[in-house]
Amino acid sequence: MSSAIPAAKPTHVRWRILTLLFLATTINYLDRISFGFLIPEIRKDMEIDPQTYGNLTFAFELCYTVGFLVVGKFIDRFGTKIGYAAAMVWWSAAGLLHAVGSTPLALGIFRSLLGLGEAGNFPAAIKSVAEWFPRKDRAFATGIFNAGSNVASMIGPPVFAAMVGQYGWRGCFLITGSLGFIWLIFWMKLYKLPAVHPDVNDAERDYILSGQELTNEPSIGWMDALRYRETWGFAAGKFLSDPLWRFYSYWLPIYLYDARGFDMKKVGWVLPFIYLMADIGSVGGGWLSSRLMHKGYPIGKARKIAMGICAGLMPIAVTAVLFDNPIIAILLMSLATAAHQGWSANMFTTASDVFPRPAVASVTGIGGFAGGLGSVLFATALPGYLVPLVGYKPIFLAFGGFHLLALLAVHLLMRDLTPVRLKDNSLSA
């Protein structure tokens, strides 16, 4: 009588990789948001009015946007490991340079360099998720690493406030800029593709490949990717939805300082709460669509249900600026950040739902460029000119309908999120 040999349990190396993606995204946002939080201290050394602040955020956003045109193809060509490492070195070095800035012009140059480097984070992370997770788990995995942006926004303010007292604002930039080089050591040592990773067993490889069609799709650049209407749908969704998040990232601290009269201590606890809720939204939004798929919903329907719920909450959330009660205002601001991050976890994943892995970084780069372009138009320099004229309320309220328009664009152009065949080399009908 023979007994069946029990199947080996899958290893969990993919979760180690996801931890690295989470940490990289956290570092990315710490380097990004430190400037907005530290602005009261920086103002003591140089004159930065709202218009100048808007110009500095514009410099970052413009270069961040342009960076997406290059970085996606670079990552698809040289691979996730080298592409992510190069981006981390670039933006960490640029973060360190902020510590020696002595004029708004110098800070503008360093913000520009930071933007170019930081453009590499999301294309590399999305491509990594596509390499390490099956389609049904990608939105959840994306929600987890994307939560790093919210963790940075949670831990950053109190940590920055403590560091300012001890080391000054220049010391803050030195410390945060150094974190990326520490991360780089672990990334270069640990990251390999599942097919060749020595710690991955066959059971985990089979799980990662579950639900995927093994094809020999070619790698494409962004010019080729633009031949597909699904690329335009992804880009339109990012163009219309990213500006709200960028506006909150850049302008919420200064709004709390100038319009609400908060001091650095109050902002140091308000922002962590707001972004804790964003963290919950990021993981929850990815979990919801993944859960629906596990229950048998088609990918397109599951993603759109989750995105529709998030988009529908936005018109309510932006009314925060209409309430004098700070608790109500903070709760509604938290709803806005949570809903956006739930949306974003699914929006990012649509690129890997539709396009094969060799093209994911290029398509994500196009979407990042579109999101950056929308942010340049609506969320950076423009508020610097409008705030002195109309105040903050009309600007916040205007963002309430952007996600609903983005959902319509995704529905019309990406349709059911059916995978495309790049080898056909024809415009997707």
Phi, psi and omega in degrees: 000126182255148178248141181291140177283123182299140180294141179294141177285143179297142170289175185232038182296329182300332179284331172295316178297317180297325176298319177296320178296319177300314181294321179296318179293324176297314178297318179305314183281330174300316178296328184281315189274346184302324183297314181296322180288324185275000187302324177299324178285320179296325179299336179290338181257342180204156184276118178225101178271175182305323180293318178296319177299317177299320179294324179291320176292326176298318180299315177298310187294321180297314181288326174300318180293312179297324180302327181295335179294334185256319194290325181299312179295322179300315181291319177296327183280315186260355177096160184295319185298308181289319182298315180294318180299316180297318179297317181298316179299316183298307187286332178291320177297319178296323177297319178299323182296335178304331184294339181257004180292133181236354178221159174302325179297315179297317178297324177298320178295315182291325175297323178297314179297320178299316180300317179300316182289319184291343177299340182281345188297304188288319175302320180290319182292317179297319178295322177298317178298319178296329180281334190246351184228144174291161186304323185292342182253358190291322180295321177296315179297319178297319178300324181290309181291326178294336176297342176301327178295325180281324176299319177300318180289339177279309185277337184300304184305309179294325178292317177299317181299320179291319182291325180301316180296330184267319189237352184082170184293331179292322177297326177300316180293325178295319182290310182294323179294336181280338185298324182297326181288331174292314178303322185300325180300313182290322180299311183294331181279323192260335190275121170216160177291151182304325184295335184239001182288125185292341183266358181264126177269174183298325181296320179289322177299317179298320180294317180299322182275356183296134179080004179252144174267126180277103182237166177257051181295142181280159170282139180231156174268179186289333177294318177292322181297331181291353177285350185253132181295333177297326176298318179293325176294317177297316180295319180295320178299319179288320181302321185271336184258329182297325183304325180298314182295319180294320179299315178295319182298317185273320192255343180297315178300314183290331173296315179295323177292308192272319185268326181264348179073021179286148172264179184297327179295315179293316178299328180296338175252334180291312182298317176302321179294314181302318183275344168296318177295324176297322177300314178298319178295320181297309180291319182295320179295317177293321178297319184299310181293322177296320179296317178298322178292321177296333178277358176108000178292142173299154183304311183300317181293318181298315180297315186289328175297312180298316180293324180295320177298314181297315181296323181292338179280341187297315180301331177285316187296323185287351177288002179309322185287351180273351184256128176286329180296118185294330181292314178298316180300316182294320178298318180289323174298323178295322177297320179297313181291323179294315181295319180296317183289328172297318175300312187296322179302323179277323180299313178302319187289338179299331179297316180280342172293321190264322186252145177292162188304322180298344183250356189298315183295323179295316179293319177297323176297319177297316178297320177297321176298316180296317178297320177294321179297315176300322180290321176300319183287319192248342193236353185245272185292321185303314177300329178299329177273330185276326183304314178296338183269315188239354183083186185274329190303309181299328182289313177301314184295328183297334182282353185298330183259359186296318183290328177294320175295322179296319178298319178298317179297316179298317181297318184285324188259327180263347174052239185269012182059038177287133180301140178266160178249104184292329185292344177294334178053040179225156180298127180296127184275000000 
